[in-house]
């Protein structure tokens, strides 16, 4: 039980620090100085002229998802390359284990290309 005393002290200090920061901001902050100009949302130096959110193109989401997929592929392939370099005696076994992984992502890339997700023209992709 004595081993948990430092953890308990750290938790107590974290709770005290969080509570002190909140109380200090409430006491020292300037309350009540609001105006309609201060209450509107502010983004990028532009005054908002509509109340609703603008719609994003589906292209934005498709590019983001493709980036995530291929970014994960690169991370796995980097780790695989490190192991492949260290295990020179088992080179073909490690290579054959990676081929299905690369093949699945290659099929995904062909599918995205066929659907028009990689075209930078402003037309919507085929669904």
Backbone as a chain_set.jsonl record, in Angstrom:
{"seq": "XXXXXXXXXXXXXXXXXXXXXXXXXXXXXXXXXXXXXXXXXXXXXXXXXXXXXXXXXXXXXXXXXXXXXXXXXXXXXXXXXXXXXXXXXXXXXXXXXXXXXXXXXXXXXXXXXXXXXXXXXXXXXXX", "coords": {"N": [[0.817, -1.201, 0.0], [2.045, 1.153, 0.553], [3.382, 1.795, -1.719], [1.593, 3.093, -3.354], [1.262, 5.658, -2.428], [2.749, 7.878, -3.629], [1.355, 8.047, -6.073], [-1.222, 8.672, -5.213], [-0.692, 11.187, -4.051], [0.032, 12.616, -6.335], [-2.374, 12.561, -7.8], [-4.037, 13.999, -6.05], [-2.698, 16.49, -6.147], [-3.094, 17.131, -8.851], [-5.895, 17.413, -8.981], [-6.231, 19.547, -7.171], [-4.751, 21.556, -8.534], [-6.237, 21.828, -10.923], [-8.727, 22.687, -9.916], [-7.924, 25.072, -8.662], [-7.058, 26.561, -10.889], [-9.459, 26.909, -12.304], [-11.02, 28.336, -10.424], [-9.408, 30.617, -10.11], [-9.555, 31.724, -12.687], [-12.235, 32.396, -12.74], [-12.403, 34.308, -10.696], [-10.485, 36.274, -11.377], [-11.135, 36.858, -13.983], [-12.783, 38.918, -16.448], [-15.963, 39.486, -16.067], [-19.227, 39.904, -17.42], [-18.838, 41.814, -19.38], [-19.967, 41.856, -22.08], [-21.051, 42.049, -25.46], [-23.178, 42.364, -28.35], [-21.473, 42.197, -30.571], [-19.261, 40.865, -29.535], [-20.318, 38.422, -28.958], [-20.77, 37.006, -31.292], [-19.747, 34.417, -33.55], [-16.338, 33.996, -34.519], [-14.181, 33.652, -37.132], [-11.336, 33.24, -38.954], [-11.052, 35.981, -39.491], [-13.277, 36.901, -40.8], [-16.555, 38.232, -40.904], [-19.443, 36.484, -39.902], [-21.996, 35.696, -42.212], [-24.087, 34.06, -42.533], [-26.19, 31.802, -40.686], [-26.057, 29.095, -40.701], [-24.105, 26.075, -41.15], [-21.739, 25.818, -43.776], [-21.917, 23.514, -46.519], [-19.721, 20.85, -47.025], [-17.873, 19.543, -49.737], [-18.208, 16.209, -50.949], [-15.881, 15.305, -51.875], [-13.843, 16.248, -50.238], [-14.066, 14.614, -47.929], [-13.605, 12.109, -49.048], [-10.963, 12.309, -49.955], [-9.716, 12.703, -47.508], [-10.253, 10.25, -46.199], [-8.938, 8.477, -47.93], [-6.34, 9.393, -47.578], [-5.908, 8.677, -44.898], [-6.093, 5.863, -45.087], [-3.942, 5.193, -46.853], [-1.852, 6.302, -45.468], [-1.75, 4.727, -43.173], [-1.038, 2.388, -44.422], [1.587, 2.994, -45.254], [2.834, 3.286, -42.768], [2.68, 0.656, -41.737], [4.161, -0.643, -43.72], [6.671, 0.479, -43.387], [7.467, -0.488, -40.864], [7.478, -3.19, -41.53], [9.553, -3.215, -43.415], [11.767, -2.69, -41.814], [11.852, -4.993, -40.203], [12.179, -6.85, -42.236], [14.726, -6.232, -43.181], [16.258, -6.899, -40.966], [15.861, -9.642, -40.7], [17.287, -11.393, -42.606], [17.68, -14.067, -43.299], [15.157, -15.22, -43.487], [13.897, -14.099, -45.661], [12.176, -14.554, -47.966], [9.888, -15.681, -46.81], [8.917, -13.593, -45.203], [8.503, -11.724, -47.185], [6.469, -12.955, -48.712], [4.473, -12.924, -46.83], [3.826, -10.263, -46.751], [2.817, -9.648, -49.257], [-0.078, -10.218, -49.643], [-1.144, -8.145, -48.084], [-0.215, -5.809, -49.379], [-1.43, -6.294, -51.806], [-4.197, -6.082, -51.186], [-4.412, -3.36, -50.565], [-3.635, -2.332, -53.033], [-5.758, -3.125, -54.658], [-7.721, -1.581, -53.428], [-6.785, 0.956, -54.102], [-7.047, 0.884, -56.883], [-9.836, 0.679, -57.022], [-10.617, 3.145, -55.905], [-9.524, 4.827, -57.803], [-10.983, 4.058, -60.064], [-13.529, 4.893, -59.314], [-13.22, 7.591, -59.373], [-12.139, 9.052, -57.294], [-9.614, 10.067, -57.131], [-9.412, 12.015, -59.003], [-8.993, 15.434, -59.706], [-10.946, 17.135, -60.543], [-13.848, 19.197, -60.412], [-16.177, 17.628, -60.3], [-18.723, 15.423, -58.987], [-17.922, 12.229, -57.452], [-18.399, 8.957, -58.935], [-20.975, 6.903, -57.806]], "CA": [[0.0, 0.0, 0.0], [2.925, 2.311, 0.626], [3.814, 2.124, -3.084], [0.579, 3.919, -4.001], [1.235, 7.0, -1.843], [3.104, 8.911, -4.618], [0.273, 8.178, -7.054], [-2.3, 9.398, -4.539], [-0.273, 12.582, -3.922], [-0.032, 13.236, -7.662], [-3.791, 12.753, -8.125], [-4.513, 15.127, -5.229], [-2.122, 17.714, -6.685], [-3.752, 17.426, -10.131], [-7.243, 17.914, -8.677], [-6.067, 20.873, -6.58], [-4.305, 22.491, -9.554], [-7.359, 22.077, -11.834], [-9.715, 23.506, -9.205], [-7.347, 26.402, -8.464], [-7.06, 27.264, -12.173], [-10.843, 27.301, -12.611], [-11.427, 29.388, -9.486], [-8.647, 31.826, -10.428], [-10.094, 32.327, -13.901], [-13.537, 32.998, -12.416], [-12.199, 35.484, -9.855], [-9.704, 37.29, -12.059], [-11.674, 37.132, -15.313], [-13.689, 40.069, -16.557], [-17.308, 39.001, -16.356], [-20.268, 40.888, -17.657], [-18.498, 42.767, -20.438], [-20.298, 41.259, -23.363], [-21.828, 42.849, -26.388], [-23.546, 41.517, -29.493], [-20.323, 41.985, -31.441], [-18.38, 39.88, -28.926], [-20.995, 37.136, -28.85], [-20.851, 36.291, -32.566], [-18.598, 33.559, -33.808], [-15.286, 34.668, -35.264], [-13.305, 32.679, -37.739], [-10.498, 33.675, -40.082], [-11.156, 37.403, -39.757], [-14.476, 37.202, -41.582], [-17.807, 38.272, -40.173], [-20.374, 35.494, -40.438], [-23.167, 36.284, -42.866], [-25.178, 33.075, -42.448], [-26.223, 31.137, -39.392], [-25.884, 27.659, -40.836], [-22.795, 25.618, -41.585], [-21.664, 25.519, -45.212], [-21.757, 22.098, -46.814], [-18.449, 20.471, -47.631], [-17.971, 18.601, -50.842], [-17.879, 14.834, -50.605], [-14.486, 15.13, -52.291], [-13.013, 16.495, -49.056], [-14.093, 13.437, -47.076], [-12.986, 10.989, -49.758], [-9.509, 12.511, -49.919], [-9.283, 12.486, -46.122], [-10.262, 8.812, -45.925], [-7.851, 7.854, -48.689], [-5.081, 9.741, -46.917], [-5.775, 7.845, -43.697], [-5.815, 4.485, -45.492], [-2.602, 5.022, -47.398], [-0.919, 6.649, -44.417], [-1.619, 3.516, -42.365], [-0.266, 1.433, -45.222], [3.003, 3.373, -45.2], [3.335, 2.994, -41.419], [2.893, -0.785, -41.65], [5.234, -1.061, -44.622], [7.942, 0.9, -42.796], [7.804, -1.475, -39.832], [7.794, -4.424, -42.235], [10.874, -3.077, -44.037], [12.772, -2.811, -40.753], [11.93, -6.409, -39.845], [12.707, -7.562, -43.395], [16.163, -5.994, -43.24], [16.907, -7.608, -39.859], [15.671, -11.09, -40.851], [17.72, -11.716, -43.966], [17.572, -15.508, -43.539], [13.759, -15.57, -43.749], [13.439, -13.035, -46.548], [11.026, -14.898, -48.812], [8.712, -15.878, -45.961], [8.421, -12.274, -44.815], [8.004, -11.092, -48.407], [5.176, -13.562, -49.055], [3.484, -12.498, -45.837], [3.454, -8.872, -47.024], [2.153, -9.522, -50.557], [-1.541, -10.027, -49.553], [-1.425, -6.81, -47.538], [-0.019, -4.844, -50.464], [-2.455, -6.569, -52.816], [-5.485, -5.516, -50.752], [-4.356, -1.907, -50.735], [-3.584, -2.042, -54.463], [-7.144, -3.237, -55.13], [-8.4, -0.38, -52.923], [-6.365, 2.111, -54.902], [-7.701, 0.753, -58.191], [-11.254, 0.992, -56.833], [-10.731, 4.595, -55.733], [-9.213, 5.427, -59.098], [-12.119, 3.791, -60.952], [-14.662, 5.707, -58.87], [-12.924, 9.002, -59.594], [-11.771, 9.731, -56.051], [-8.305, 10.685, -57.278], [-9.499, 13.082, -59.997], [-9.09, 16.731, -59.055], [-11.945, 17.937, -61.226], [-14.882, 19.507, -59.415], [-17.408, 16.855, -60.467], [-18.856, 14.457, -57.903], [-17.486, 10.894, -57.827], [-19.429, 7.985, -59.286], [-21.335, 6.067, -56.654]], "C": [[0.861, 1.265, 0.0], [3.404, 2.733, -0.771], [2.839, 3.05, -3.793], [0.508, 5.344, -3.455], [1.672, 8.064, -2.849], [2.018, 9.117, -5.68], [-0.88, 8.967, -6.454], [-1.948, 10.878, -4.395], [-0.367, 13.297, -5.266], [-1.481, 13.485, -8.085], [-4.365, 13.921, -7.331], [-3.971, 16.452, -5.756], [-2.794, 18.104, -7.997], [-5.152, 17.985, -9.903], [-7.164, 19.318, -8.09], [-5.688, 21.9, -7.637], [-5.449, 22.831, -10.519], [-8.401, 22.971, -11.169], [-9.194, 24.925, -8.995], [-7.348, 27.202, -9.761], [-8.461, 27.733, -12.541], [-11.299, 28.438, -11.704], [-10.695, 30.688, -9.789], [-9.176, 32.493, -11.697], [-11.456, 32.966, -13.641], [-13.36, 34.283, -11.616], [-11.513, 36.605, -10.624], [-10.256, 37.664, -13.435], [-12.626, 38.313, -15.298], [-15.055, 39.562, -16.999], [-18.237, 40.167, -16.64], [-19.954, 41.904, -18.732], [-18.725, 42.117, -21.797], [-21.103, 42.241, -24.194], [-22.226, 41.942, -27.544], [-22.38, 41.247, -30.435], [-19.374, 40.931, -30.868], [-19.008, 38.496, -28.87], [-21.08, 36.378, -30.171], [-19.602, 35.445, -32.752], [-17.612, 34.284, -34.713], [-14.377, 33.597, -35.836], [-12.614, 33.295, -38.939], [-10.674, 35.152, -40.421], [-12.368, 37.815, -40.543], [-15.686, 37.243, -40.663], [-18.757, 37.234, -40.753], [-21.584, 36.184, -41.068], [-24.313, 35.297, -42.952], [-25.114, 32.408, -41.085], [-25.978, 29.645, -39.512], [-24.472, 27.321, -41.315], [-22.797, 25.419, -43.095], [-21.427, 24.03, -45.428], [-20.409, 21.871, -47.482], [-18.719, 19.496, -48.769], [-17.592, 17.211, -50.356], [-16.429, 14.535, -50.951], [-13.534, 15.307, -51.104], [-12.932, 15.243, -48.188], [-13.43, 12.24, -47.748], [-11.459, 11.113, -49.74], [-8.976, 12.269, -48.513], [-9.234, 10.998, -45.785], [-9.158, 8.087, -46.682], [-6.494, 8.169, -48.068], [-4.873, 8.869, -45.685], [-5.417, 6.416, -44.079], [-4.382, 4.315, -45.967], [-1.526, 5.449, -46.402], [-0.694, 5.437, -43.504], [-0.811, 2.467, -43.111], [1.227, 1.747, -45.148], [3.591, 3.06, -43.831], [3.613, 1.497, -41.27], [4.045, -1.239, -42.545], [6.6, -0.631, -44.1], [8.388, -0.105, -41.733], [8.188, -2.809, -40.479], [9.192, -4.36, -42.854], [11.983, -3.2, -43.003], [12.954, -4.273, -40.372], [12.544, -7.203, -40.993], [14.221, -7.412, -43.481], [16.891, -6.779, -42.146], [16.867, -9.121, -40.028], [16.059, -11.547, -42.256], [17.602, -13.208, -44.282], [16.162, -15.948, -43.909], [13.128, -14.59, -44.73], [12.214, -13.369, -47.36], [9.761, -15.117, -47.996], [8.093, -14.544, -45.572], [7.865, -11.54, -46.027], [6.633, -11.642, -48.786], [4.091, -13.196, -48.05], [3.001, -11.076, -46.12], [2.675, -8.726, -48.328], [0.623, -9.426, -50.47], [-1.928, -8.648, -49.023], [-1.296, -5.749, -48.622], [-1.073, -5.042, -51.541], [-3.81, -5.984, -52.454], [-5.483, -4.0, -50.93], [-4.256, -1.508, -52.205], [-4.982, -2.134, -55.074], [-7.948, -2.026, -54.653], [-8.045, 0.852, -53.714], [-6.984, 2.058, -56.297], [-9.188, 1.103, -58.104], [-11.459, 2.5, -56.696], [-10.468, 5.319, -57.048], [-10.371, 5.253, -60.072], [-13.319, 4.663, -60.593], [-14.414, 7.2, -59.029], [-12.527, 9.756, -58.34], [-10.436, 10.442, -56.167], [-8.289, 11.767, -58.342], [-9.702, 14.406, -59.278], [-10.015, 17.679, -59.803], [-13.115, 18.11, -60.267], [-16.199, 18.768, -59.673], [-17.501, 15.83, -59.341], [-18.412, 13.061, -58.364], [-18.667, 9.996, -58.174], [-19.701, 7.109, -58.075], [-22.043, 4.834, -57.103]], "O": [[0.445, 2.313, -0.495], [3.785, 3.885, -0.98], [3.224, 3.729, -4.745], [-0.246, 6.16, -3.984], [1.01, 9.099, -2.926], [1.792, 10.241, -6.129], [-1.451, 9.835, -7.114], [-2.807, 11.737, -4.592], [-0.796, 14.449, -5.33], [-1.777, 14.525, -8.672], [-5.099, 14.742, -7.88], [-4.705, 17.438, -5.809], [-3.04, 19.287, -8.233], [-5.549, 18.939, -10.571], [-7.945, 20.19, -8.47], [-6.236, 23.002, -7.647], [-5.615, 23.992, -10.893], [-8.902, 23.909, -11.79], [-9.953, 25.884, -9.137], [-7.612, 28.404, -9.738], [-8.627, 28.845, -13.042], [-11.902, 29.402, -12.176], [-11.3, 31.759, -9.732], [-9.235, 33.721, -11.762], [-11.791, 33.976, -14.26], [-14.092, 35.249, -11.833], [-11.922, 37.762, -10.53], [-9.872, 38.693, -13.991], [-13.199, 38.659, -14.265], [-15.263, 39.249, -18.171], [-18.036, 41.277, -16.148], [-20.767, 42.798, -18.968], [-17.785, 41.867, -22.552], [-21.749, 43.147, -23.667], [-21.663, 40.858, -27.699], [-22.309, 40.176, -31.036], [-18.751, 40.185, -31.623], [-18.297, 37.499, -28.746], [-21.434, 35.199, -30.166], [-18.546, 35.727, -32.185], [-18.003, 35.083, -35.563], [-13.867, 32.744, -35.11], [-13.271, 33.816, -39.84], [-10.454, 35.532, -41.571], [-12.484, 38.98, -40.923], [-15.834, 36.413, -39.766], [-18.866, 37.115, -41.974], [-22.123, 37.141, -40.512], [-25.403, 35.654, -43.398], [-24.084, 32.455, -40.412], [-25.713, 28.988, -38.505], [-23.748, 28.18, -41.819], [-23.77, 24.9, -43.64], [-20.802, 23.37, -44.598], [-20.013, 22.607, -48.386], [-19.681, 18.729, -48.741], [-16.758, 17.057, -49.463], [-15.822, 13.623, -50.389], [-12.537, 14.594, -50.99], [-11.846, 14.855, -47.758], [-12.767, 11.444, -47.083], [-10.755, 10.125, -49.532], [-7.902, 11.691, -48.347], [-8.282, 10.535, -45.158], [-8.516, 7.187, -46.141], [-5.606, 7.317, -48.035], [-3.769, 8.375, -45.458], [-4.534, 5.816, -43.467], [-3.685, 3.397, -45.534], [-0.388, 4.988, -46.498], [0.439, 5.161, -43.11], [-0.004, 1.749, -42.52], [2.041, 0.836, -44.992], [4.734, 2.613, -43.741], [4.654, 1.108, -40.74], [4.817, -2.121, -42.167], [7.593, -1.315, -44.348], [9.547, -0.52, -41.708], [9.117, -3.477, -40.025], [9.931, -5.344, -42.819], [13.037, -3.764, -43.297], [14.083, -4.744, -40.235], [13.335, -8.118, -40.766], [14.921, -8.367, -43.819], [18.0, -7.267, -42.361], [17.761, -9.814, -39.543], [15.214, -12.04, -43.002], [17.437, -13.567, -45.448], [15.997, -16.962, -44.588], [11.939, -14.29, -44.628], [11.292, -12.557, -47.444], [8.669, -14.772, -48.448], [6.872, -14.389, -45.609], [6.873, -10.818, -45.919], [5.735, -10.879, -49.141], [2.91, -13.165, -48.398], [1.877, -10.726, -45.76], [1.934, -7.756, -48.484], [0.053, -8.6, -51.182], [-2.916, -8.06, -49.46], [-2.166, -4.891, -48.766], [-1.557, -4.073, -52.125], [-4.502, -5.446, -53.318], [-6.467, -3.43, -51.402], [-4.748, -0.445, -52.584], [-5.348, -1.313, -55.915], [-8.772, -1.502, -55.403], [-8.899, 1.7, -53.972], [-7.399, 3.087, -56.829], [-9.733, 1.746, -59.001], [-12.37, 3.064, -57.303], [-11.125, 6.313, -57.36], [-10.709, 6.174, -60.817], [-14.042, 5.12, -61.478], [-15.332, 7.996, -58.832], [-12.572, 10.986, -58.324], [-10.151, 11.338, -55.373], [-7.248, 12.385, -58.568], [-10.497, 14.491, -58.342], [-9.873, 18.898, -59.699], [-13.346, 17.261, -59.406], [-17.253, 19.269, -59.281], [-16.478, 15.412, -58.798], [-18.516, 12.747, -59.55], [-19.796, 10.25, -57.755], [-18.78, 6.636, -57.408], [-22.425, 4.006, -56.276]]}, "num_chains": 1, "name": "protein.A"}
